[in-house]
């Protein structure tokens, strides 16, 4: 067995230790993934095979599997390169084989890596390698005396000879894997990240004022602070540095001591040791400190990006899995002042019925006309819900609707009004998908349709928008966009498959997120449905062009057909287990629909009685739970926040007010809450509960309806500080409020382009700076 094969065999054990599983579980999951199975399918329908690994563990497993396989491929390349050079020894092969990270592997490879012509190479060509060896061997000799013998036409004097010897020794130090590992460990432990303002940038970089003279430990700097400092540097306002031991006198630092030890410098006044000590100091200051500093700053950025991506993914998941209002006729209002309020009415299935633009505000001020038009649409289409976008003029629009509903005749339809997030609505409106859905509809009216539909079913509508455009992250434009896209796509896929999709009404973008389908097959399914009518059974999917048995296996369990020819098609039971489900139903002496009225019959069964060679206890238990409530929606019951009457602008807020609001975003330093004044307030992490909270996600998630009390209002800077503590706030960080440089007011954030925001800080940005300042 080669070293590479041995390392590949170790991968399951390495991943198992990281995700809290057994190697055999990981090995089984790897086999399924390699066979083309998707994470949602494995998590839901192959529990016996993996021992019950959940989707979170499987996502981590898949990510680490890719990294470790890349590591093994690189290991093989490196071993081949060193072998071809004729320099591979048993010891070296063992060191390469035992490296556990890419950085460690590259450190070992450095001395053998083909490189451009260096100063050390030139020194060796000039015959100075024996001089470096002589100084190392005889510390009592004066290095200048030894160097005199190496003066040639290419080496004009002893100074040049000693500089060449120094270059050779410095390169050896820079390629010493053990020394690099020790220095990295020291820099991670003792390093301080510092930032300072570039001269003359005080005004232009004012939003980064907290970092004009800032320093904190590399090991503990929070991700959002890292990204803020990096943005300040990238925008030309800040200088960043990694100081290993601030204030250490030359020759006394631990880092320099490690370099001296690597050269074997002995205490005393021997000429050779003195010269080598100077070389160690020079090598550290000029070569090692800068190169390792760059590596650690890259590592710091990657750490911060991973944190930011995790936060974004968590918030996106909560938004996607927000409670749906359900299949009811809904009116969507996209508020606006000068351009008017855009109105769209959709039926219970989301089909567009009518549109209108009304002008209740300046310059027309046609409130009566607007209310009359809206009332007419309510009457004609039996509107049950009114979704009002939470952007500019949202509260003015809500007040207009409130007055209208109060004036409606008794006994007639009186819809429920709800403020909903506009996140990404403008992005959808201008997309090719929206143009395909509504080719003859004005772009501005498409946003109103999206607002209406996202109240009915947030998941079904939000999957039409690129996840990065939904705007629930921190510094989302500053992180690796490929990694962010991969993580968010996985979040969307997991959310869609957790809920399930109605096969006969789902849009192509929604179907594309179902395990095993993808965009191409989704379009084929919709085309087949349009040409042949609704699917009567899940099995009919096999008639769709290019949808074969493997794709059917992966997707079937996540698709629903209500009121179809096969009752089990409305459930999450996979077709491969229908016979088992029917045996369970028969054992109860009822049909499937009768069991829903008498769930006690199912609960009386012993799951172990139905275990066979194909299906184990986990699957049997899942089927029993599904038969009790077929097709259950895992999302919470629909509930909305009630905004306080008379509180419509930030100027209406007063400290001490108790309000209800909806959590719109959760960051590492707190949660943002929409309380109906066009500007989200911040509940700092210290104000989320009466106990210590390390991670805000322990307490709240996006979409939660919460009670908050106003602590502080800074109207000129649009900052609102809130508390959820029962004691009314107690001790709190002064001045904490609301916003990072890339999260302006809600509407601006929703239309954000992939470029970093250059405008003044909005709610999330300023709060981020404030929160960072007092960490």
C-alpha positions in Angstrom: 0.0 0.0 0.0 1.4 3.4 -1.0 1.6 6.3 1.4 -1.1 8.1 -0.6 -3.5 5.1 -0.4 -2.8 4.8 3.3 -3.7 8.5 3.7 -6.9 8.1 1.7 -7.9 5.3 3.9 -7.4 7.5 6.9 -9.9 10.1 5.6 -13.0 8.5 7.2 -11.4 8.5 10.6 -10.2 12.1 10.3 -13.7 13.3 9.3 -15.4 11.2 11.9 -13.4 12.8 14.7 -14.5 16.3 13.3 -18.2 15.6 13.0 -18.7 13.4 16.0 -19.4 10.2 14.2 -17.8 6.7 13.7 -15.4 6.0 10.8 -17.8 3.4 9.4 -20.6 5.9 9.3 -18.4 8.4 7.4 -17.2 5.6 5.1 -20.8 4.7 4.2 -21.7 8.3 3.6 -18.7 8.7 1.3 -19.7 5.7 -0.7 -23.2 7.1 -1.2 -21.9 10.5 -2.2 -19.4 8.9 -4.6 -22.4 7.0 -6.1 -24.2 10.2 -6.9 -26.5 10.4 -3.9 -27.4 13.9 -2.7 -27.1 15.1 0.9 -30.9 15.6 1.4 -31.6 12.1 0.1 -28.9 10.5 2.3 -30.0 12.4 5.4 -33.7 11.4 4.9 -33.7 8.0 3.2 -30.4 6.3 4.1 -30.3 6.6 7.8 -29.6 2.9 8.3 -26.6 3.1 6.0 -25.0 6.1 7.7 -26.2 5.4 11.2 -28.4 8.5 11.2 -26.0 11.3 10.1 -28.0 14.5 9.7 -27.8 17.0 6.9 -25.5 19.3 8.8 -23.0 16.6 9.5 -23.2 15.4 5.9 -22.6 18.9 4.5 -19.5 19.2 6.7 -18.4 15.7 5.6 -18.8 16.5 1.9 -16.8 19.8 2.3 -14.0 18.2 4.3 -13.9 15.2 1.9 -13.2 17.6 -1.0 -10.4 19.3 1.0 -8.8 16.1 2.1 -8.9 14.5 -1.3 -7.3 17.7 -2.8 -4.7 17.3 0.0 -4.0 13.8 -1.1 -3.8 14.7 -4.8 -1.3 17.5 -3.9 0.6 15.1 -1.6 1.0 12.7 -4.6 2.3 15.5 -6.9 4.8 16.6 -4.3 6.1 13.1 -3.7 6.4 12.6 -7.4 8.3 15.8 -7.8 10.8 15.1 -5.0 11.2 11.5 -6.3 12.0 12.8 -9.8 14.7 15.0 -8.3 16.3 11.9 -6.7 16.0 13.4 -3.2 13.2 11.3 -1.7 14.3 9.5 1.4 12.2 7.3 3.7 12.2 9.9 6.4 11.1 12.6 4.0 8.4 10.4 2.5 7.1 9.8 6.0 7.0 13.5 6.8 5.1 14.2 3.6 2.7 11.4 4.3 1.9 12.6 7.8 1.2 16.3 6.9 -2.4 17.0 7.9 -2.9 20.5 6.3 -2.0 22.0 2.9 0.1 24.6 4.7 2.2 22.0 6.5 2.6 20.1 3.2 3.8 23.1 1.3 6.3 24.0 4.1 7.9 20.5 3.7 8.0 20.9 -0.1 9.6 24.4 0.0 13.3 23.2 -0.3 12.4 21.0 -3.3 10.0 23.3 -5.0 11.2 24.6 -8.4 11.7 28.4 -8.0 12.9 31.4 -9.9 16.5 32.5 -9.6 17.1 33.7 -6.0 19.9 35.5 -4.3 20.8 32.3 -2.5 21.1 30.5 -5.8 23.4 33.2 -7.1 25.5 32.9 -3.9 25.8 29.1 -4.4 26.8 29.6 -8.0 29.5 31.9 -6.8 30.9 29.2 -4.6 29.7 30.6 -1.2 27.9 27.5 0.2 31.2 26.2 1.7 31.6 29.6 3.5 28.2 29.2 5.2 29.1 25.7 6.2 32.5 26.7 7.6 31.0 29.4 9.8 28.4 26.9 11.1 31.2 24.4 11.8 33.8 26.7 13.5 32.2 29.3 15.8 35.6 30.4 17.1 36.8 31.6 13.7 36.2 35.1 12.7 33.6 35.0 9.8 35.4 37.9 8.0 38.7 35.9 8.0 36.9 32.8 6.6 35.3 35.0 4.0 38.6 36.3 2.7 39.3 33.0 1.0 36.1 33.3 -1.1 36.9 36.7 -2.7 36.8 36.3 -6.5 35.8 38.2 -9.6 32.2 37.4 -8.9 32.6 38.2 -5.1 34.5 41.5 -4.9 35.1 41.6 -1.1 34.6 39.9 2.2 31.4 41.9 2.8 29.9 40.5 -0.4 31.0 37.0 0.6 29.3 37.2 4.0 26.2 38.6 2.5 26.1 35.7 0.1 26.5 33.2 3.0 23.8 35.1 4.9 21.4 34.7 1.9 22.1 31.0 1.7 21.4 30.5 5.4 18.3 32.7 5.3 16.8 30.6 2.5 17.6 27.4 4.5 15.7 28.9 7.4 12.8 30.0 5.2 12.5 26.3 4.0 12.8 24.7 7.4 9.4 23.2 8.0 9.9 22.7 11.7 11.0 26.3 12.2 8.1 27.6 10.2 5.6 25.5 12.2 7.0 26.8 15.5 7.0 30.4 14.3 3.4 30.1 13.0 2.3 28.7 16.4 4.0 31.6 18.2 2.4 34.2 15.9 -1.0 32.6 16.4 -0.6 32.7 20.1 1.1 36.1 20.7 0.3 38.0 17.4 -1.5 41.3 17.6 -3.5 42.6 14.6 -3.1 46.4 14.5 -4.6 49.0 12.2 -4.0 52.7 11.8 -5.4 55.4 9.6 -3.5 56.5 6.5 -2.4 60.1 6.8 -5.0 62.4 5.2 -7.8 59.7 5.2 -9.4 60.8 8.5 -12.5 62.3 6.9 -12.9 60.0 3.9 -12.5 57.0 6.1 -14.6 58.3 9.0 -16.8 55.2 9.0 -13.7 53.2 10.0 -12.8 55.6 12.9 -12.9 52.8 15.4 -9.8 51.3 13.6 -7.7 54.4 13.3 -5.6 53.2 16.2 -6.7 49.7 17.0 -5.0 46.6 18.2 -6.1 43.2 19.4 -5.0 39.5 19.5 -4.9 37.6 16.3 -6.3 34.5 18.0 -9.4 36.2 19.2 -10.3 38.9 16.8 -14.0 38.5 15.8 -14.7 37.9 12.1 -16.8 41.0 11.6 -14.0 43.2 12.9 -11.5 41.5 10.7 -13.7 42.1 7.6 -14.2 45.7 8.7 -10.5 46.3 8.9 -9.8 44.6 5.6 -12.4 46.7 3.9 -10.9 49.8 5.4 -7.5 48.7 4.0 -8.9 47.8 0.6 -10.7 51.2 0.3 -7.4 53.0 1.0 -8.2 54.3 4.5 -6.3 51.9 6.8 -2.9 50.2 7.2 -2.9 46.7 8.7 0.0 44.9 10.4 0.5 41.7 12.4 2.8 42.4 15.3 4.2 39.3 16.9 5.5 40.7 20.2 4.8 44.4 20.4 7.4 46.3 22.4 10.0 43.5 22.4 13.6 44.8 22.2 15.7 43.6 19.3 17.3 40.3 20.2 14.9 39.5 23.0 11.8 38.3 21.1 10.8 34.7 21.3 10.5 34.6 17.5 14.1 35.6 17.0 15.1 33.1 19.6 13.5 30.3 17.6 15.4 31.4 14.5 18.7 31.5 16.5 18.0 28.0 17.9 17.4 26.7 14.3 20.9 28.0 13.4 22.4 26.5 16.6 23.5 29.9 18.0 25.2 29.3 21.3 25.4 31.8 24.2 28.7 33.5 24.5 30.9 35.9 22.5 32.3 33.5 19.9 32.7 35.4 16.6 30.7 32.8 14.7 27.8 32.8 17.1 27.7 36.6 17.1 27.5 36.7 13.3 25.0 33.9 13.2 22.8 35.7 15.8 22.8 38.8 13.5 21.8 36.6 10.6 19.0 35.2 12.7 17.7 38.6 13.5 18.0 39.8 9.9 16.3 36.6 8.6 13.4 37.1 11.0 12.9 40.8 10.3 13.4 40.8 6.6 12.2 37.4 5.4 10.3 35.3 7.9 8.2 37.8 9.7 6.8 39.3 6.5 6.1 36.0 4.6 4.5 34.3 7.7 2.6 37.5 8.4 1.0 37.4 5.0 0.1 33.7 5.5 -1.5 34.4 8.9 -3.4 37.4 7.5 -4.7 35.1 4.8 -5.7 32.6 7.5 -7.3 35.4 9.5 -9.4 36.4 6.5 -10.4 32.9 5.7 -11.5 32.4 9.4 -13.5 35.6 9.2 -15.1 34.7 5.9 -16.0 31.2 7.3 -17.8 32.9 10.2 -19.6 35.4 7.9 -20.7 32.7 5.6 -22.0 30.6 8.5 -24.0 33.6 9.8 -25.4 34.3 6.3 -26.3 30.7 5.8 -28.0 30.4 9.2 -30.0 33.6 8.6 -31.0 32.5 5.1 -32.2 29.2 6.4 -34.4 30.9 9.0 -35.8 33.2 6.3 -36.5 30.4 3.9 -38.2 28.4 6.6 -40.4 31.3 7.8 -44.0 30.5 8.4 -46.2 30.6 5.2 -49.5 32.4 5.3 -50.9 29.6 3.0 -53.1 29.4 -0.1 -55.2 32.5 0.2 -55.9 35.3 -2.2 -53.3 38.0 -1.5 -52.6 41.6 -2.4 -49.1 42.8 -2.6 -48.2 46.4 -2.1 -44.8 47.7 -3.1 -44.7 51.2 -1.3 -43.4 54.3 -3.0 -43.9 58.0 -2.8 -43.3 59.9 -6.0 -43.6 56.8 -8.2 -46.7 55.6 -6.5 -47.7 52.4 -4.6 -47.6 49.3 -6.9 -50.5 46.9 -6.3 -50.7 43.3 -7.4 -53.4 40.7 -6.6 -52.7 36.9 -6.8 -55.1 34.1 -6.2 -54.6 31.2 -3.7 -52.2 29.5 -6.1 -50.1 32.6 -6.7 -51.5 33.3 -10.2 -51.6 37.0 -11.0 -55.1 38.4 -11.2 -54.8 42.2 -11.4 -52.3 45.1 -11.0 -52.7 48.8 -10.3 -50.6 51.8 -9.4 -52.0 54.3 -6.9 -50.7 57.7 -5.8 -51.7 58.4 -2.2 -48.6 60.5 -1.4 -46.8 63.4 -2.8 -47.0 64.9 -5.4 -50.6 63.7 -6.2 -51.8 63.0 -2.6 -54.8 61.0 -4.0 -55.5 59.0 -0.8 -59.2 58.6 -1.5 -58.6 57.4 -5.1 -55.9 55.0 -3.9 -58.2 53.6 -1.2 -61.1 53.2 -3.6 -58.9 51.3 -6.1 -57.6 49.0 -3.4 -61.1 48.4 -2.0 -62.4 47.5 -5.4 -59.6 45.0 -5.9 -60.4 43.5 -2.5 -64.0 43.1 -3.3 -63.6 41.7 -6.8 -61.0 39.1 -5.9 -61.9 38.2 -2.4 -58.5 39.3 -1.0 -57.8 37.7 2.4 -54.3 39.0 3.0 -52.5 42.3 2.2 -48.7 42.1 2.1 -47.0 45.5 2.5 -43.3 45.7 1.6 -41.2 47.2 4.4 -39.2 49.7 2.4 -39.6 53.4 1.9 -43.2 54.7 2.7 -44.1 51.3 4.2 -45.7 52.8 7.4 -47.5 55.5 5.4 -48.9 52.8 3.2 -49.8 50.7 6.2 -51.7 53.6 7.7 -53.6 54.2 4.5 -54.6 50.5 4.4 -55.5 50.5 8.1 -57.9 53.5 7.6 -59.4 51.7 4.5 -60.0 48.5 6.4 -61.7 50.3 9.2 -64.0 52.0 6.7 -65.0 48.7 4.9 -68.7 47.7 5.3 -69.4 45.3 8.1 -70.0 41.7 6.9 -67.8 42.1 3.8 -64.2 40.8 3.3 -61.8 42.4 5.7 -58.3 41.2 4.9 -55.4 40.9 7.3 -52.5 43.3 6.6 -49.0 42.1 7.1 -45.6 43.9 6.8 -43.2 41.6 4.9 -39.6 41.9 4.0 -38.9 43.2 0.5 -35.4 41.5 0.5 -34.4 40.8 -3.1 -37.8 41.8 -4.6 -36.1 44.4 -6.9 -33.5 41.9 -7.9 -36.2 39.4 -8.9 -38.2 42.1 -10.7 -35.3 42.8 -13.1 -34.3 39.2 -13.6 -34.7 37.1 -16.7 -37.0 34.7 -14.8 -39.4 37.6 -13.9 -39.3 38.7 -17.6 -40.2 35.1 -18.6 -43.0 34.9 -16.0 -44.4 38.3 -16.8 -43.2 39.5 -20.2 -45.8 42.2 -20.5 -45.7 43.5 -16.9 -43.8 46.6 -15.9 -40.7 45.8 -13.8 -42.0 47.9 -10.9 -45.3 45.8 -10.7 -43.4 42.5 -10.7 -42.0 43.5 -7.3 -45.5 43.8 -5.9 -46.3 40.2 -7.2 -43.2 38.9 -5.5 -44.2 40.6 -2.2 -47.7 39.0 -2.4 -46.3 35.6 -3.1 -43.7 35.6 -0.5 -46.4 36.1 2.2 -48.2 33.0 0.8 -45.0 30.9 0.7 -41.7 32.6 1.5 -39.7 29.5 0.4 -41.3 29.1 -3.0 -40.8 32.8 -3.9 -37.3 33.3 -2.4 -35.8 30.4 -4.3 -36.2 32.6 -7.5 -33.7 35.1 -6.1 -30.0 34.5 -6.0 -29.3 33.8 -2.3 -26.6 36.4 -2.1 -29.1 39.1 -3.1 -31.5 38.4 -0.2 -29.3 40.5 2.1 -29.2 38.8 5.4 -25.5 38.5 5.8 -22.7 40.7 7.1 -20.0 41.9 4.7 -21.3 39.4 2.2 -19.6 41.2 -0.7 -16.2 41.0 0.9 -16.0 37.2 1.3 -15.0 34.5 -1.2 -18.0 34.6 -3.5 -17.5 31.0 -4.7 -17.5 29.6 -1.2 -20.5 31.8 -0.2 -22.4 30.7 -3.3 -21.7 27.0 -2.5 -22.8 27.3 1.1 -26.0 29.3 0.3 -27.0 26.9 -2.5 -26.6 24.1 0.0 -28.8 26.0 2.5 -31.5 26.5 -0.1 -31.4 22.9 -1.2 -31.7 21.6 2.4 -34.6 24.0 3.2 -36.5 23.1 0.0 -36.2 19.4 0.6 -37.0 19.7 4.3 -40.4 21.2 3.4 -41.1 19.3 0.2 -42.5 20.5 -3.1 -45.9 20.3 -4.7 -45.1 18.7 -8.1 -48.1 20.0 -10.0 -47.8 23.6 -9.0 -44.1 24.2 -8.3 -42.1 26.6 -10.5 -39.0 25.5 -12.3 -36.7 27.4 -9.9 -38.3 25.6 -7.0 -38.1 22.2 -8.7 -34.5 22.9 -9.6 -33.6 22.9 -5.9 -35.1 19.4 -5.3 -32.5 16.7 -4.7 -31.4 15.1 -7.9 -33.2 17.5 -10.3 -31.3 20.7 -11.2 -32.3 23.4 -13.7 -32.3 21.3 -16.8 -34.6 18.6 -15.5 -36.8 21.2 -13.7 -37.5 22.9 -17.1 -38.2 19.4 -18.6 -40.7 18.6 -15.8 -42.6 21.9 -16.3 -42.6 21.4 -20.1 -44.0 17.9 -19.6 -46.6 19.1 -17.2 -47.7 21.9 -19.5 -47.9 19.5 -22.5 -49.6 16.6 -20.7 -51.4 18.0 -17.7 -50.9 17.4 -14.0 -48.9 14.3 -12.8 -51.3 11.7 -11.5 -48.5 9.7 -9.7 -44.9 10.2 -8.7 -44.0 7.3 -11.0 -45.2 9.4 -14.0 -42.0 11.4 -13.6 -40.1 8.6 -15.3 -41.9 9.7 -18.5 -40.1 13.0 -18.4 -37.3 13.3 -20.9 -33.9 12.6 -19.4 -35.3 11.9 -16.0 -34.0 8.4 -15.3 -34.2 5.9 -12.4 -31.3 7.5 -10.5 -32.8 11.0 -10.6 -36.2 9.6 -9.7 -34.7 7.8 -6.7 -33.1 11.1 -5.4 -36.1 13.4 -6.0 -39.3 11.3 -5.6 -39.5 11.5 -1.8 -39.3 15.2 -1.7 -42.1 15.8 -4.3 -45.8 15.8 -3.3 -49.0 15.1 -5.3 -52.0 15.9 -3.3 -55.3 14.3 -4.3 -53.5 12.0 -6.7 -54.1 8.4 -7.7 -51.7 7.2 -4.9 -52.4 8.6 -1.4 -48.8 8.0 -0.3 -47.6 10.4 -3.0 -48.8 13.2 -0.8 -46.5 12.1 2.0 -42.7 12.1 2.5 -42.7 8.3 2.3 -40.3 7.3 -0.5 -41.9 5.1 -3.3 -39.2 2.5 -2.5 -40.9 2.0 0.9 -44.6 2.0 -0.2 -45.0 -1.7 0.4 -43.7 -1.2 4.0 -46.1 1.7 4.5 -49.0 -0.4 3.3 -48.1 -3.2 5.7 -48.2 -0.7 8.5 -51.5 0.7 7.4 -53.0 -2.8 7.1 -51.8 -3.7 10.6 -53.9 -0.8 11.9 -57.1 -2.1 10.1 -57.7 1.3 8.5 -57.0 3.1 5.3 -54.5 5.9 5.2 -57.1 8.7 5.5 -58.8 6.9 8.4 -55.5 6.7 10.3 -55.3 10.5 10.4 -58.5 10.5 12.5 -57.2 7.7 14.8 -53.4 8.3 15.2 -53.5 6.2 18.4 -53.6 3.0 16.3 -50.3 3.9 14.8 -48.8 4.8 18.2 -49.8 1.4 19.5 -47.6 -0.4 17.0 -44.1 -1.7 17.8 -41.8 -0.3 15.1 -39.5 -3.3 15.5 -42.2 -5.6 14.1 -41.8 -4.0 10.7 -38.0 -4.1 10.4 -36.8 -6.3 7.5 -33.8 -6.8 5.3 -34.4 -3.6 3.4 -35.6 -1.2 6.0 -34.3 -0.7 9.5 -35.8 0.9 12.7 -35.0 4.6 11.7 -37.0 4.3 8.4 -39.9 2.5 10.1 -40.1 5.2 12.7 -40.0 7.9 10.0 -42.8 6.2 8.1 -45.0 5.9 11.3 -44.5 9.6 12.0 -45.4 10.5 8.4 -48.5 8.3 8.3 -49.8 10.1 11.4 -49.6 13.5 9.6 -48.9 12.9 5.9 -47.1 15.8 4.2 -46.7 17.8 7.3 -45.0 21.1 6.9 -42.1 21.5 9.3 -42.4 25.3 9.2 -43.9 27.2 12.2 -47.5 28.5 12.3 -48.0 31.8 10.6 -47.8 34.8 12.9 -47.0 38.5 12.4 -45.8 41.4 14.5 -48.2 44.2 15.4 -46.6 47.6 15.1 -47.6 50.2 17.6 -50.1 52.8 16.4 -48.6 56.2 16.1 -45.1 54.9 15.9 -44.2 55.4 12.2 -40.9 57.3 12.1 -37.7 57.2 14.1 -38.7 60.6 15.6 -41.8 58.9 17.2 -39.6 56.6 19.4 -38.9 57.4 23.0 -36.6 55.5 25.5 -38.7 53.0 27.5 -41.3 52.3 24.8 -42.3 48.6 24.7 -42.8 47.5 21.1 -43.3 44.4 19.0 -41.2 43.7 16.0 -39.7 41.1 13.6 -36.1 40.0 13.6 -34.7 40.7 10.2 -31.1 39.8 10.6 -28.8 38.1 13.1 -25.1 39.0 13.3 -22.3 38.0 15.6 -22.9 41.0 17.8 -26.7 41.1 18.0 -30.0 41.0 16.2 -31.7 43.6 14.0 -35.4 44.1 14.6 -38.0 45.9 12.3 -40.3 47.9 14.6 -42.0 49.7 11.8 -40.0 53.0 11.5 -38.1 52.3 8.3 -34.9 51.7 10.3 -34.1 48.4 12.0 -33.0 48.7 15.6 -30.2 46.7 17.1 -30.5 44.4 20.1 -26.9 44.1 21.1 -25.9 40.6 22.2 -25.6 41.8 25.8 -29.3 42.9 25.6 -30.8 39.7 24.2 -31.5 38.0 27.5 -31.1 38.3 31.2 -28.3 35.7 31.0 -24.9 35.7 29.3 -25.4 35.0 25.5 -22.3 34.0 23.5 -24.1 33.5 20.2 -27.2 35.6 19.3 -28.5 32.6 17.4 -29.0 30.8 20.7 -31.9 33.3 21.4 -33.3 34.5 18.1 -33.5 33.8 14.4 -34.5 35.8 11.4 -38.3 36.0 11.2 -39.0 35.7 14.9 -41.6 38.0 16.4 -40.2 39.6 19.5 -41.0 42.2 22.2 -38.4 44.9 22.6 -37.9 48.0 24.7 -36.3 51.2 23.3 -33.0 52.0 25.1 -31.6 54.8 23.0 -32.5 56.7 19.8 -30.0 58.7 17.7 -32.3 60.1 15.0 -29.6 62.2 13.1 -27.5 59.0 12.7 -30.5 56.7 12.3 -29.5 54.5 15.2 -31.9 52.7 17.5 -30.7 50.7 20.5 -33.2 48.1 21.8 -33.3 45.5 24.6 -35.1 42.2 25.1 -34.0 41.9 28.7 -36.8 41.7 31.3 -35.0 44.1 33.6 -35.3 46.9 31.0 -31.7 46.9 29.9 -29.6 47.2 33.0 -25.9 47.8 32.3 -25.3 48.0 28.6 -22.7 49.2 26.2 -23.2 52.9 25.7 -24.1 54.1 22.2 -24.8 50.7 20.7 -27.1 51.1 17.8 -27.5 49.9 14.3 -25.4 49.2 11.1 -22.1 47.7 9.0 -20.9 49.5 5.9 -22.7 47.1 3.6 -26.2 47.1 5.1 -27.9 50.4 4.5 -31.6 51.0 5.2 -33.7 47.9 4.3 -34.8 48.9 0.8 -31.2 49.7 -0.3 -29.9 46.4 1.0 -32.5 44.5 -0.9 -31.4 45.9 -4.2 -27.7 45.5 -3.4 -25.4 44.7 -6.3 -22.5 42.3 -6.0 -20.2 45.2 -5.5 -19.3 46.4 -2.0 -21.5 49.3 -0.9 -19.8 52.7 -1.1 -22.5 54.7 0.4 -22.7 56.0 3.9 -23.2 53.3 6.5 -26.7 52.1 7.0 -28.4 50.4 9.9 -26.2 47.3 10.0 -22.9 49.0 9.2 -22.8 51.7 11.8 -24.0 49.3 14.5 -21.3 46.9 13.5 -18.6 49.6 14.1 -20.2 50.5 17.4 -20.4 46.9 18.5 -16.9 46.2 17.5 -15.6 49.2 19.4 -16.7 47.9 22.7 -15.7 44.3 22.3 
